Amino acid sequence: MRHARRLSANLEQEANVRRWCGQRGLTLRITNEGHHWQIADGGFLAEWWPSSAKLVIGKKWHDGIHCHDYKQALKVIEDFYRKKRH
């Protein structure tokens, strides 16, 4: 039940996440009925599964980061993305 709530609460924020991505030149792709979010720019990829709260950056599966909500996920993504660009 908690996983379904987490998924729907984050899906309600899709427009905000798309706006956030657009402001940074990133794209948002949501697949698998909202269970898999991909934020990318071609050379950068962050994947997030809201229902399991797992965030993976650059396919580093063993370095998964626990993020329960989109704000937390976006903060981590922004930190990684900023470091990658500099």
N, CA, C and O atoms as a Maestro MAE file, in Angstrom:
{
 s_m_m2io_version
 :::
 2.0.0
}

f_m_ct {
 s_m_title
 :::
 protein
 m_atom[344] {
  # First column is atom index #
  i_m_mmod_type
  r_m_x_coord
  r_m_y_coord
  r_m_z_coord
  i_m_residue_number
  s_m_chain_name
  s_m_pdb_residue_name
  s_m_pdb_atom_name
  i_m_atomic_number
  :::
  1 25 0.831 -1.204 0.000 1 A "MET " " N  " 7
  2 3 0.000 0.000 0.000 1 A "MET " " CA " 6
  3 2 0.867 1.258 0.000 1 A "MET " " C  " 6
  4 15 0.609 2.207 -0.739 1 A "MET " " O  " 8
  5 25 1.896 1.245 0.840 2 A "ARG " " N  " 7
  6 3 2.785 2.401 0.933 2 A "ARG " " CA " 6
  7 2 3.453 2.678 -0.415 2 A "ARG " " C  " 6
  8 15 3.654 3.833 -0.791 2 A "ARG " " O  " 8
  9 25 3.799 1.596 -1.147 3 A "HIS " " N  " 7
  10 3 4.449 1.764 -2.443 3 A "HIS " " CA " 6
  11 2 3.505 2.425 -3.446 3 A "HIS " " C  " 6
  12 15 3.923 3.284 -4.222 3 A "HIS " " O  " 8
  13 25 2.246 2.031 -3.429 4 A "ALA " " N  " 7
  14 3 1.252 2.626 -4.331 4 A "ALA " " CA " 6
  15 2 1.042 4.100 -4.005 4 A "ALA " " C  " 6
  16 15 0.919 4.923 -4.912 4 A "ALA " " O  " 8
  17 25 1.001 4.438 -2.721 5 A "ARG " " N  " 7
  18 3 0.850 5.851 -2.319 5 A "ARG " " CA " 6
  19 2 2.049 6.670 -2.781 5 A "ARG " " C  " 6
  20 15 1.900 7.781 -3.292 5 A "ARG " " O  " 8
  21 25 3.239 6.104 -2.595 6 A "ARG " " N  " 7
  22 3 4.460 6.801 -2.996 6 A "ARG " " CA " 6
  23 2 4.449 7.063 -4.500 6 A "ARG " " C  " 6
  24 15 4.805 8.150 -4.954 6 A "ARG " " O  " 8
  25 25 4.033 6.049 -5.269 7 A "LEU " " N  " 7
  26 3 3.980 6.182 -6.719 7 A "LEU " " CA " 6
  27 2 2.986 7.263 -7.131 7 A "LEU " " C  " 6
  28 15 3.329 8.135 -7.929 7 A "LEU " " O  " 8
  29 25 1.767 7.228 -6.607 8 A "SER " " N  " 7
  30 3 0.751 8.205 -7.025 8 A "SER " " CA " 6
  31 2 1.109 9.612 -6.569 8 A "SER " " C  " 6
  32 15 0.867 10.573 -7.301 8 A "SER " " O  " 8
  33 25 1.679 9.754 -5.380 9 A "ALA " " N  " 7
  34 3 2.066 11.088 -4.894 9 A "ALA " " CA " 6
  35 2 3.120 11.707 -5.798 9 A "ALA " " C  " 6
  36 15 3.083 12.909 -6.059 9 A "ALA " " O  " 8
  37 25 4.055 10.904 -6.276 10 A "ASN " " N  " 7
  38 3 5.093 11.432 -7.150 10 A "ASN " " CA " 6
  39 2 4.571 11.675 -8.562 10 A "ASN " " C  " 6
  40 15 4.964 12.648 -9.206 10 A "ASN " " O  " 8
  41 25 3.691 10.803 -9.049 11 A "LEU " " N  " 7
  42 3 3.122 11.011 -10.384 11 A "LEU " " CA " 6
  43 2 2.320 12.311 -10.456 11 A "LEU " " C  " 6
  44 15 2.248 12.940 -11.511 11 A "LEU " " O  " 8
  45 25 1.721 12.711 -9.341 12 A "GLU " " N  " 7
  46 3 0.984 13.982 -9.310 12 A "GLU " " CA " 6
  47 2 1.912 15.173 -9.565 12 A "GLU " " C  " 6
  48 15 1.444 16.248 -9.937 12 A "GLU " " O  " 8
  49 25 3.194 14.996 -9.372 13 A "GLN " " N  " 7
  50 3 4.171 16.077 -9.539 13 A "GLN " " CA " 6
  51 2 4.884 16.030 -10.888 13 A "GLN " " C  " 6
  52 15 5.871 16.737 -11.090 13 A "GLN " " O  " 8
  53 25 4.399 15.214 -11.799 14 A "GLU " " N  " 7
  54 3 5.069 15.048 -13.089 14 A "GLU " " CA " 6
  55 2 5.299 16.380 -13.800 14 A "GLU " " C  " 6
  56 15 6.383 16.604 -14.339 14 A "GLU " " O  " 8
  57 25 4.311 17.262 -13.811 15 A "ALA " " N  " 7
  58 3 4.463 18.554 -14.498 15 A "ALA " " CA " 6
  59 2 5.594 19.373 -13.879 15 A "ALA " " C  " 6
  60 15 6.365 20.012 -14.595 15 A "ALA " " O  " 8
  61 25 5.692 19.353 -12.551 16 A "ASN " " N  " 7
  62 3 6.776 20.081 -11.879 16 A "ASN " " CA " 6
  63 2 8.135 19.498 -12.230 16 A "ASN " " C  " 6
  64 15 9.098 20.237 -12.434 16 A "ASN " " O  " 8
  65 25 8.214 18.183 -12.299 17 A "VAL " " N  " 7
  66 3 9.482 17.532 -12.634 17 A "VAL " " CA " 6
  67 2 9.858 17.838 -14.079 17 A "VAL " " C  " 6
  68 15 11.026 18.090 -14.375 17 A "VAL " " O  " 8
  69 25 8.875 17.818 -14.985 18 A "ARG " " N  " 7
  70 3 9.157 18.156 -16.392 18 A "ARG " " CA " 6
  71 2 9.668 19.591 -16.512 18 A "ARG " " C  " 6
  72 15 10.595 19.863 -17.275 18 A "ARG " " O  " 8
  73 25 9.066 20.495 -15.764 19 A "ARG " " N  " 7
  74 3 9.501 21.897 -15.775 19 A "ARG " " CA " 6
  75 2 10.940 22.002 -15.264 19 A "ARG " " C  " 6
  76 15 11.772 22.677 -15.870 19 A "ARG " " O  " 8
  77 25 11.220 21.342 -14.162 20 A "TRP " " N  " 7
  78 3 12.554 21.333 -13.562 20 A "TRP " " CA " 6
  79 2 13.579 20.824 -14.577 20 A "TRP " " C  " 6
  80 15 14.649 21.412 -14.739 20 A "TRP " " O  " 8
  81 25 13.242 19.730 -15.257 21 A "CYS " " N  " 7
  82 3 14.140 19.158 -16.264 21 A "CYS " " CA " 6
  83 2 14.359 20.135 -17.416 21 A "CYS " " C  " 6
  84 15 15.490 20.345 -17.855 21 A "CYS " " O  " 8
  85 25 13.273 20.729 -17.900 22 A "GLY " " N  " 7
  86 3 13.367 21.670 -19.011 22 A "GLY " " CA " 6
  87 2 14.255 22.856 -18.701 22 A "GLY " " C  " 6
  88 15 14.983 23.333 -19.571 22 A "GLY " " O  " 8
  89 25 14.202 23.334 -17.474 23 A "GLN " " N  " 7
  90 3 15.029 24.473 -17.068 23 A "GLN " " CA " 6
  91 2 16.513 24.123 -17.069 23 A "GLN " " C  " 6
  92 15 17.356 25.018 -17.120 23 A "GLN " " O  " 8
  93 25 16.839 22.848 -17.015 24 A "ARG " " N  " 7
  94 3 18.231 22.406 -16.948 24 A "ARG " " CA " 6
  95 2 18.689 21.713 -18.228 24 A "ARG " " C  " 6
  96 15 19.801 21.188 -18.288 24 A "ARG " " O  " 8
  97 25 17.841 21.710 -19.246 25 A "GLY " " N  " 7
  98 3 18.206 21.062 -20.500 25 A "GLY " " CA " 6
  99 2 18.165 19.539 -20.429 25 A "GLY " " C  " 6
  100 15 18.830 18.857 -21.209 25 A "GLY " " O  " 8
  101 25 17.387 19.014 -19.497 26 A "LEU " " N  " 7
  102 3 17.252 17.568 -19.335 26 A "LEU " " CA " 6
  103 2 15.887 17.116 -19.837 26 A "LEU " " C  " 6
  104 15 14.959 17.918 -19.932 26 A "LEU " " O  " 8
  105 25 15.769 15.852 -20.153 27 A "THR " " N  " 7
  106 3 14.477 15.307 -20.561 27 A "THR " " CA " 6
  107 2 13.999 14.304 -19.516 27 A "THR " " C  " 6
  108 15 14.798 13.649 -18.846 27 A "THR " " O  " 8
  109 25 12.692 14.202 -19.395 28 A "LEU " " N  " 7
  110 3 12.071 13.243 -18.479 28 A "LEU " " CA " 6
  111 2 11.279 12.239 -19.297 28 A "LEU " " C  " 6
  112 15 10.468 12.610 -20.146 28 A "LEU " " O  " 8
  113 25 11.522 10.971 -19.034 29 A "ARG " " N  " 7
  114 3 10.764 9.895 -19.673 29 A "ARG " " CA " 6
  115 2 10.229 8.998 -18.564 29 A "ARG " " C  " 6
  116 15 10.990 8.500 -17.734 29 A "ARG " " O  " 8
  117 25 8.923 8.799 -18.558 30 A "ILE " " N  " 7
  118 3 8.298 7.946 -17.544 30 A "ILE " " CA " 6
  119 2 7.693 6.736 -18.250 30 A "ILE " " C  " 6
  120 15 6.880 6.879 -19.163 30 A "ILE " " O  " 8
  121 25 8.101 5.545 -17.816 31 A "THR " " N  " 7
  122 3 7.620 4.311 -18.441 31 A "THR " " CA " 6
  123 2 7.095 3.355 -17.369 31 A "THR " " C  " 6
  124 15 7.127 3.647 -16.173 31 A "THR " " O  " 8
  125 25 6.613 2.211 -17.836 32 A "ASN " " N  " 7
  126 3 6.130 1.150 -16.950 32 A "ASN " " CA " 6
  127 2 5.047 1.673 -15.996 32 A "ASN " " C  " 6
  128 15 5.086 1.426 -14.790 32 A "ASN " " O  " 8
  129 25 4.093 2.394 -16.561 33 A "GLU " " N  " 7
  130 3 2.950 2.932 -15.803 33 A "GLU " " CA " 6
  131 2 3.386 3.778 -14.610 33 A "GLU " " C  " 6
  132 15 2.760 3.753 -13.551 33 A "GLU " " O  " 8
  133 25 4.468 4.524 -14.803 34 A "GLY " " N  " 7
  134 3 4.934 5.443 -13.768 34 A "GLY " " CA " 6
  135 2 5.975 4.878 -12.831 34 A "GLY " " C  " 6
  136 15 6.493 5.591 -11.971 34 A "GLY " " O  " 8
  137 25 6.287 3.603 -12.987 35 A "HIS " " N  " 7
  138 3 7.233 2.971 -12.062 35 A "HIS " " CA " 6
  139 2 8.691 3.266 -12.385 35 A "HIS " " C  " 6
  140 15 9.551 3.073 -11.526 35 A "HIS " " O  " 8
  141 25 8.997 3.727 -13.594 36 A "HIS " " N  " 7
  142 3 10.385 3.944 -14.009 36 A "HIS " " CA " 6
  143 2 10.514 5.342 -14.610 36 A "HIS " " C  " 6
  144 15 9.916 5.636 -15.645 36 A "HIS " " O  " 8
  145 25 11.294 6.199 -13.958 37 A "TRP " " N  " 7
  146 3 11.528 7.563 -14.428 37 A "TRP " " CA " 6
  147 2 12.967 7.664 -14.903 37 A "TRP " " C  " 6
  148 15 13.882 7.208 -14.217 37 A "TRP " " O  " 8
  149 25 13.176 8.261 -16.078 38 A "GLN " " N  " 7
  150 3 14.523 8.467 -16.596 38 A "GLN " " CA " 6
  151 2 14.713 9.953 -16.871 38 A "GLN " " C  " 6
  152 15 13.916 10.576 -17.573 38 A "GLN " " O  " 8
  153 25 15.768 10.502 -16.312 39 A "ILE " " N  " 7
  154 3 16.128 11.902 -16.540 39 A "ILE " " CA " 6
  155 2 17.484 11.881 -17.221 39 A "ILE " " C  " 6
  156 15 18.447 11.329 -16.689 39 A "ILE " " O  " 8
  157 25 17.558 12.492 -18.412 40 A "ALA " " N  " 7
  158 3 18.772 12.357 -19.215 40 A "ALA " " CA " 6
  159 2 19.056 13.601 -20.046 40 A "ALA " " C  " 6
  160 15 18.195 14.460 -20.235 40 A "ALA " " O  " 8
  161 25 20.298 13.669 -20.539 41 A "ASP " " N  " 7
  162 3 20.661 14.714 -21.496 41 A "ASP " " CA " 6
  163 2 21.507 14.165 -22.637 41 A "ASP " " C  " 6
  164 15 22.102 14.940 -23.385 41 A "ASP " " O  " 8
  165 25 21.573 12.875 -22.783 42 A "GLY " " N  " 7
  166 3 22.415 12.268 -23.814 42 A "GLY " " CA " 6
  167 2 23.623 11.593 -23.185 42 A "GLY " " C  " 6
  168 15 23.841 10.398 -23.384 42 A "GLY " " O  " 8
  169 25 24.410 12.350 -22.426 43 A "GLY " " N  " 7
  170 3 25.576 11.779 -21.769 43 A "GLY " " CA " 6
  171 2 25.345 11.481 -20.301 43 A "GLY " " C  " 6
  172 15 26.191 10.873 -19.647 43 A "GLY " " O  " 8
  173 25 24.208 11.904 -19.784 44 A "PHE " " N  " 7
  174 3 23.885 11.737 -18.368 44 A "PHE " " CA " 6
  175 2 22.575 10.975 -18.258 44 A "PHE " " C  " 6
  176 15 21.632 11.247 -19.001 44 A "PHE " " O  " 8
  177 25 22.511 10.025 -17.337 45 A "LEU " " N  " 7
  178 3 21.268 9.284 -17.129 45 A "LEU " " CA " 6
  179 2 21.062 9.014 -15.645 45 A "LEU " " C  " 6
  180 15 21.924 8.449 -14.973 45 A "LEU " " O  " 8
  181 25 19.911 9.426 -15.156 46 A "ALA " " N  " 7
  182 3 19.479 9.093 -13.797 46 A "ALA " " CA " 6
  183 2 18.177 8.320 -13.930 46 A "ALA " " C  " 6
  184 15 17.275 8.736 -14.657 46 A "ALA " " O  " 8
  185 25 18.077 7.202 -13.234 47 A "GLU " " N  " 7
  186 3 16.869 6.385 -13.270 47 A "GLU " " CA " 6
  187 2 16.325 6.266 -11.858 47 A "GLU " " C  " 6
  188 15 17.069 6.017 -10.909 47 A "GLU " " O  " 8
  189 25 15.017 6.448 -11.732 48 A "TRP " " N  " 7
  190 3 14.380 6.433 -10.416 48 A "TRP " " CA " 6
  191 2 13.122 5.591 -10.472 48 A "TRP " " C  " 6
  192 15 12.332 5.675 -11.412 48 A "TRP " " O  " 8
  193 25 12.959 4.787 -9.455 49 A "TRP " " N  " 7
  194 3 11.771 3.954 -9.294 49 A "TRP " " CA " 6
  195 2 11.050 4.445 -8.045 49 A "TRP " " C  " 6
  196 15 11.400 4.029 -6.940 49 A "TRP " " O  " 8
  197 25 10.044 5.326 -8.188 50 A "PRO " " N  " 7
  198 3 9.374 5.910 -7.022 50 A "PRO " " CA " 6
  199 2 8.788 4.883 -6.058 50 A "PRO " " C  " 6
  200 15 8.863 5.071 -4.844 50 A "PRO " " O  " 8
  201 25 8.208 3.805 -6.572 51 A "SER " " N  " 7
  202 3 7.547 2.856 -5.673 51 A "SER " " CA " 6
  203 2 8.540 2.119 -4.775 51 A "SER " " C  " 6
  204 15 8.190 1.734 -3.660 51 A "SER " " O  " 8
  205 25 9.770 1.918 -5.244 52 A "SER " " N  " 7
  206 3 10.782 1.261 -4.403 52 A "SER " " CA " 6
  207 2 11.772 2.267 -3.823 52 A "SER " " C  " 6
  208 15 12.647 1.898 -3.039 52 A "SER " " O  " 8
  209 25 11.637 3.539 -4.205 53 A "ALA " " N  " 7
  210 3 12.482 4.629 -3.705 53 A "ALA " " CA " 6
  211 2 13.951 4.448 -4.089 53 A "ALA " " C  " 6
  212 15 14.839 4.878 -3.353 53 A "ALA " " O  " 8
  213 25 14.214 3.814 -5.235 54 A "LYS " " N  " 7
  214 3 15.598 3.594 -5.662 54 A "LYS " " CA " 6
  215 2 15.965 4.541 -6.796 54 A "LYS " " C  " 6
  216 15 15.245 4.660 -7.788 54 A "LYS " " O  " 8
  217 25 17.102 5.212 -6.628 55 A "LEU " " N  " 7
  218 3 17.652 6.115 -7.643 55 A "LEU " " CA " 6
  219 2 19.016 5.579 -8.045 55 A "LEU " " C  " 6
  220 15 19.856 5.292 -7.191 55 A "LEU " " O  " 8
  221 25 19.235 5.444 -9.358 56 A "VAL " " N  " 7
  222 3 20.516 4.964 -9.879 56 A "VAL " " CA " 6
  223 2 21.017 5.986 -10.891 56 A "VAL " " C  " 6
  224 15 20.280 6.403 -11.784 56 A "VAL " " O  " 8
  225 25 22.269 6.380 -10.744 57 A "ILE " " N  " 7
  226 3 22.857 7.355 -11.663 57 A "ILE " " CA " 6
  227 2 23.946 6.668 -12.477 57 A "ILE " " C  " 6
  228 15 24.832 6.012 -11.928 57 A "ILE " " O  " 8
  229 25 23.864 6.830 -13.803 58 A "GLY " " N  " 7
  230 3 24.883 6.274 -14.687 58 A "GLY " " CA " 6
  231 2 24.989 4.756 -14.648 58 A "GLY " " C  " 6
  232 15 26.085 4.210 -14.777 58 A "GLY " " O  " 8
  233 25 23.871 4.074 -14.473 59 A "LYS " " N  " 7
  234 3 23.813 2.600 -14.484 59 A "LYS " " CA " 6
  235 2 24.674 1.955 -13.399 59 A "LYS " " C  " 6
  236 15 25.037 0.784 -13.513 59 A "LYS " " O  " 8
  237 25 24.999 2.704 -12.356 60 A "LYS " " N  " 7
  238 3 25.791 2.149 -11.247 60 A "LYS " " CA " 6
  239 2 24.831 1.493 -10.251 60 A "LYS " " C  " 6
  240 15 24.527 2.045 -9.194 60 A "LYS " " O  " 8
  241 25 24.367 0.301 -10.624 61 A "TRP " " N  " 7
  242 3 23.318 -0.386 -9.873 61 A "TRP " " CA " 6
  243 2 23.702 -0.645 -8.424 61 A "TRP " " C  " 6
  244 15 22.850 -0.579 -7.537 61 A "TRP " " O  " 8
  245 25 24.975 -0.939 -8.173 62 A "HIS " " N  " 7
  246 3 25.418 -1.237 -6.806 62 A "HIS " " CA " 6
  247 2 25.487 0.017 -5.934 62 A "HIS " " C  " 6
  248 15 25.624 -0.082 -4.714 62 A "HIS " " O  " 8
  249 25 25.394 1.189 -6.552 63 A "ASP " " N  " 7
  250 3 25.427 2.454 -5.810 63 A "ASP " " CA " 6
  251 2 24.052 3.113 -5.746 63 A "ASP " " C  " 6
  252 15 23.954 4.340 -5.780 63 A "ASP " " O  " 8
  253 25 22.997 2.322 -5.655 64 A "GLY " " N  " 7
  254 3 21.647 2.876 -5.599 64 A "GLY " " CA " 6
  255 2 21.465 3.800 -4.401 64 A "GLY " " C  " 6
  256 15 22.016 3.561 -3.326 64 A "GLY " " O  " 8
  257 25 20.690 4.848 -4.601 65 A "ILE " " N  " 7
  258 3 20.447 5.859 -3.569 65 A "ILE " " CA " 6
  259 2 18.968 5.799 -3.198 65 A "ILE " " C  " 6
  260 15 18.108 5.733 -4.077 65 A "ILE " " O  " 8
  261 25 18.676 5.822 -1.915 66 A "HIS " " N  " 7
  262 3 17.295 5.743 -1.435 66 A "HIS " " CA " 6
  263 2 16.656 7.139 -1.473 66 A "HIS " " C  " 6
  264 15 17.085 8.033 -0.745 66 A "HIS " " O  " 8
  265 25 15.639 7.327 -2.312 67 A "CYS " " N  " 7
  266 3 14.936 8.612 -2.434 67 A "CYS " " CA " 6
  267 2 13.436 8.353 -2.446 67 A "CYS " " C  " 6
  268 15 12.909 7.762 -3.388 67 A "CYS " " O  " 8
  269 25 12.751 8.798 -1.396 68 A "HIS " " N  " 7
  270 3 11.317 8.527 -1.273 68 A "HIS " " CA " 6
  271 2 10.447 9.428 -2.127 68 A "HIS " " C  " 6
  272 15 9.392 9.004 -2.598 68 A "HIS " " O  " 8
  273 25 10.876 10.677 -2.336 69 A "ASP " " N  " 7
  274 3 10.012 11.572 -3.106 69 A "ASP " " CA " 6
  275 2 10.806 12.320 -4.166 69 A "ASP " " C  " 6
  276 15 12.037 12.340 -4.155 69 A "ASP " " O  " 8
  277 25 10.065 12.932 -5.082 70 A "TYR " " N  " 7
  278 3 10.693 13.565 -6.233 70 A "TYR " " CA " 6
  279 2 11.632 14.697 -5.833 70 A "TYR " " C  " 6
  280 15 12.650 14.904 -6.493 70 A "TYR " " O  " 8
  281 25 11.317 15.435 -4.769 71 A "LYS " " N  " 7
  282 3 12.194 16.542 -4.361 71 A "LYS " " CA " 6
  283 2 13.554 16.021 -3.930 71 A "LYS " " C  " 6
  284 15 14.590 16.584 -4.283 71 A "LYS " " O  " 8
  285 25 13.539 14.960 -3.177 72 A "GLN " " N  " 7
  286 3 14.784 14.336 -2.726 72 A "GLN " " CA " 6
  287 2 15.569 13.810 -3.937 72 A "GLN " " C  " 6
  288 15 16.779 14.017 -4.032 72 A "GLN " " O  " 8
  289 25 14.884 13.141 -4.846 73 A "ALA " " N  " 7
  290 3 15.538 12.595 -6.040 73 A "ALA " " CA " 6
  291 2 16.141 13.709 -6.889 73 A "ALA " " C  " 6
  292 15 17.276 13.593 -7.349 73 A "ALA " " O  " 8
  293 25 15.384 14.791 -7.099 74 A "LEU " " N  " 7
  294 3 15.888 15.883 -7.933 74 A "LEU " " CA " 6
  295 2 17.094 16.569 -7.309 74 A "LEU " " C  " 6
  296 15 17.995 17.000 -8.027 74 A "LEU " " O  " 8
  297 25 17.126 16.676 -6.000 75 A "LYS " " N  " 7
  298 3 18.279 17.289 -5.332 75 A "LYS " " CA " 6
  299 2 19.537 16.451 -5.578 75 A "LYS " " C  " 6
  300 15 20.593 16.995 -5.903 75 A "LYS " " O  " 8
  301 25 19.423 15.140 -5.425 76 A "VAL " " N  " 7
  302 3 20.566 14.255 -5.658 76 A "VAL " " CA " 6
  303 2 20.985 14.318 -7.126 76 A "VAL " " C  " 6
  304 15 22.174 14.403 -7.433 76 A "VAL " " O  " 8
  305 25 20.003 14.277 -8.032 77 A "ILE " " N  " 7
  306 3 20.294 14.335 -9.466 77 A "ILE " " CA " 6
  307 2 21.002 15.639 -9.803 77 A "ILE " " C  " 6
  308 15 21.984 15.639 -10.544 77 A "ILE " " O  " 8
  309 25 20.510 16.748 -9.266 78 A "GLU " " N  " 7
  310 3 21.131 18.042 -9.563 78 A "GLU " " CA " 6
  311 2 22.577 18.080 -9.097 78 A "GLU " " C  " 6
  312 15 23.444 18.582 -9.813 78 A "GLU " " O  " 8
  313 25 22.850 17.559 -7.909 79 A "ASP " " N  " 7
  314 3 24.228 17.528 -7.404 79 A "ASP " " CA " 6
  315 2 25.136 16.722 -8.333 79 A "ASP " " C  " 6
  316 15 26.230 17.177 -8.666 79 A "ASP " " O  " 8
  317 25 24.702 15.539 -8.753 80 A "PHE " " N  " 7
  318 3 25.492 14.708 -9.656 80 A "PHE " " CA " 6
  319 2 25.664 15.388 -11.011 80 A "PHE " " C  " 6
  320 15 26.760 15.396 -11.572 80 A "PHE " " O  " 8
  321 25 24.589 15.953 -11.530 81 A "TYR " " N  " 7
  322 3 24.625 16.571 -12.856 81 A "TYR " " CA " 6
  323 2 25.556 17.777 -12.860 81 A "TYR " " C  " 6
  324 15 26.312 17.972 -13.812 81 A "TYR " " O  " 8
  325 25 25.510 18.577 -11.817 82 A "ARG " " N  " 7
  326 3 26.370 19.756 -11.719 82 A "ARG " " CA " 6
  327 2 27.836 19.334 -11.697 82 A "ARG " " C  " 6
  328 15 28.668 19.949 -12.364 82 A "ARG " " O  " 8
  329 25 28.158 18.290 -10.935 83 A "LYS " " N  " 7
  330 3 29.544 17.797 -10.862 83 A "LYS " " CA " 6
  331 2 30.005 17.276 -12.216 83 A "LYS " " C  " 6
  332 15 31.156 17.480 -12.601 83 A "LYS " " O  " 8
  333 25 29.116 16.607 -12.939 84 A "LYS " " N  " 7
  334 3 29.466 16.041 -14.241 84 A "LYS " " CA " 6
  335 2 29.807 17.131 -15.250 84 A "LYS " " C  " 6
  336 15 30.683 16.949 -16.096 84 A "LYS " " O  " 8
  337 25 29.122 18.252 -15.162 85 A "ARG " " N  " 7
  338 3 29.328 19.325 -16.143 85 A "ARG " " CA " 6
  339 2 30.572 20.149 -15.867 85 A "ARG " " C  " 6
  340 15 31.044 20.852 -16.761 85 A "ARG " " O  " 8
  341 25 31.117 20.089 -14.665 86 A "HIS " " N  " 7
  342 3 32.284 20.924 -14.333 86 A "HIS " " CA " 6
  343 2 33.555 20.129 -14.322 86 A "HIS " " C  " 6
  344 15 34.625 20.679 -14.062 86 A "HIS " " O  " 8
  :::
 }
 m_bond[343] {
  # First column is bond index #
  i_m_from
  i_m_to
  i_m_order
  :::
  1 1 2 1
  2 2 3 1
  3 3 4 2
  4 3 5 1
  5 5 6 1
  6 6 7 1
  7 7 8 2
  8 7 9 1
  9 9 10 1
  10 10 11 1
  11 11 12 2
  12 11 13 1
  13 13 14 1
  14 14 15 1
  15 15 16 2
  16 15 17 1
  17 17 18 1
  18 18 19 1
  19 19 20 2
  20 19 21 1
  21 21 22 1
  22 22 23 1
  23 23 24 2
  24 23 25 1
  25 25 26 1
  26 26 27 1
  27 27 28 2
  28 27 29 1
  29 29 30 1
  30 30 31 1
  31 31 32 2
  32 31 33 1
  33 33 34 1
  34 34 35 1
  35 35 36 2
  36 35 37 1
  37 37 38 1
  38 38 39 1
  39 39 40 2
  40 39 41 1
  41 41 42 1
  42 42 43 1
  43 43 44 2
  44 43 45 1
  45 45 46 1
  46 46 47 1
  47 47 48 2
  48 47 49 1
  49 49 50 1
  50 50 51 1
  51 51 52 2
  52 51 53 1
  53 53 54 1
  54 54 55 1
  55 55 56 2
  56 55 57 1
  57 57 58 1
  58 58 59 1
  59 59 60 2
  60 59 61 1
  61 61 62 1
  62 62 63 1
  63 63 64 2
  64 63 65 1
  65 65 66 1
  66 66 67 1
  67 67 68 2
  68 67 69 1
  69 69 70 1
  70 70 71 1
  71 71 72 2
  72 71 73 1
  73 73 74 1
  74 74 75 1
  75 75 76 2
  76 75 77 1
  77 77 78 1
  78 78 79 1
  79 79 80 2
  80 79 81 1
  81 81 82 1
  82 82 83 1
  83 83 84 2
  84 83 85 1
  85 85 86 1
  86 86 87 1
  87 87 88 2
  88 87 89 1
  89 89 90 1
  90 90 91 1
  91 91 92 2
  92 91 93 1
  93 93 94 1
  94 94 95 1
  95 95 96 2
  96 95 97 1
  97 97 98 1
  98 98 99 1
  99 99 100 2
  100 99 101 1
  101 101 102 1
  102 102 103 1
  103 103 104 2
  104 103 105 1
  105 105 106 1
  106 106 107 1
  107 107 108 2
  108 107 109 1
  109 109 110 1
  110 110 111 1
  111 111 112 2
  112 111 113 1
  113 113 114 1
  114 114 115 1
  115 115 116 2
  116 115 117 1
  117 117 118 1
  118 118 119 1
  119 119 120 2
  120 119 121 1
  121 121 122 1
  122 122 123 1
  123 123 124 2
  124 123 125 1
  125 125 126 1
  126 126 127 1
  127 127 128 2
  128 127 129 1
  129 129 130 1
  130 130 131 1
  131 131 132 2
  132 131 133 1
  133 133 134 1
  134 134 135 1
  135 135 136 2
  136 135 137 1
  137 137 138 1
  138 138 139 1
  139 139 140 2
  140 139 141 1
  141 141 142 1
  142 142 143 1
  143 143 144 2
  144 143 145 1
  145 145 146 1
  146 146 147 1
  147 147 148 2
  148 147 149 1
  149 149 150 1
  150 150 151 1
  151 151 152 2
  152 151 153 1
  153 153 154 1
  154 154 155 1
  155 155 156 2
  156 155 157 1
  157 157 158 1
  158 158 159 1
  159 159 160 2
  160 159 161 1
  161 161 162 1
  162 162 163 1
  163 163 164 2
  164 163 165 1
  165 165 166 1
  166 166 167 1
  167 167 168 2
  168 167 169 1
  169 169 170 1
  170 170 171 1
  171 171 172 2
  172 171 173 1
  173 173 174 1
  174 174 175 1
  175 175 176 2
  176 175 177 1
  177 177 178 1
  178 178 179 1
  179 179 180 2
  180 179 181 1
  181 181 182 1
  182 182 183 1
  183 183 184 2
  184 183 185 1
  185 185 186 1
  186 186 187 1
  187 187 188 2
  188 187 189 1
  189 189 190 1
  190 190 191 1
  191 191 192 2
  192 191 193 1
  193 193 194 1
  194 194 195 1
  195 195 196 2
  196 195 197 1
  197 197 198 1
  198 198 199 1
  199 199 200 2
  200 199 201 1
  201 201 202 1
  202 202 203 1
  203 203 204 2
  204 203 205 1
  205 205 206 1
  206 206 207 1
  207 207 208 2
  208 207 209 1
  209 209 210 1
  210 210 211 1
  211 211 212 2
  212 211 213 1
  213 213 214 1
  214 214 215 1
  215 215 216 2
  216 215 217 1
  217 217 218 1
  218 218 219 1
  219 219 220 2
  220 219 221 1
  221 221 222 1
  222 222 223 1
  223 223 224 2
  224 223 225 1
  225 225 226 1
  226 226 227 1
  227 227 228 2
  228 227 229 1
  229 229 230 1
  230 230 231 1
  231 231 232 2
  232 231 233 1
  233 233 234 1
  234 234 235 1
  235 235 236 2
  236 235 237 1
  237 237 238 1
  238 238 239 1
  239 239 240 2
  240 239 241 1
  241 241 242 1
  242 242 243 1
  243 243 244 2
  244 243 245 1
  245 245 246 1
  246 246 247 1
  247 247 248 2
  248 247 249 1
  249 249 250 1
  250 250 251 1
  251 251 252 2
  252 251 253 1
  253 253 254 1
  254 254 255 1
  255 255 256 2
  256 255 257 1
  257 257 258 1
  258 258 259 1
  259 259 260 2
  260 259 261 1
  261 261 262 1
  262 262 263 1
  263 263 264 2
  264 263 265 1
  265 265 266 1
  266 266 267 1
  267 267 268 2
  268 267 269 1
  269 269 270 1
  270 270 271 1
  271 271 272 2
  272 271 273 1
  273 273 274 1
  274 274 275 1
  275 275 276 2
  276 275 277 1
  277 277 278 1
  278 278 279 1
  279 279 280 2
  280 279 281 1
  281 281 282 1
  282 282 283 1
  283 283 284 2
  284 283 285 1
  285 285 286 1
  286 286 287 1
  287 287 288 2
  288 287 289 1
  289 289 290 1
  290 290 291 1
  291 291 292 2
  292 291 293 1
  293 293 294 1
  294 294 295 1
  295 295 296 2
  296 295 297 1
  297 297 298 1
  298 298 299 1
  299 299 300 2
  300 299 301 1
  301 301 302 1
  302 302 303 1
  303 303 304 2
  304 303 305 1
  305 305 306 1
  306 306 307 1
  307 307 308 2
  308 307 309 1
  309 309 310 1
  310 310 311 1
  311 311 312 2
  312 311 313 1
  313 313 314 1
  314 314 315 1
  315 315 316 2
  316 315 317 1
  317 317 318 1
  318 318 319 1
  319 319 320 2
  320 319 321 1
  321 321 322 1
  322 322 323 1
  323 323 324 2
  324 323 325 1
  325 325 326 1
  326 326 327 1
  327 327 328 2
  328 327 329 1
  329 329 330 1
  330 330 331 1
  331 331 332 2
  332 331 333 1
  333 333 334 1
  334 334 335 1
  335 335 336 2
  336 335 337 1
  337 337 338 1
  338 338 339 1
  339 339 340 2
  340 339 341 1
  341 341 342 1
  342 342 343 1
  343 343 344 2
  :::
 }
}
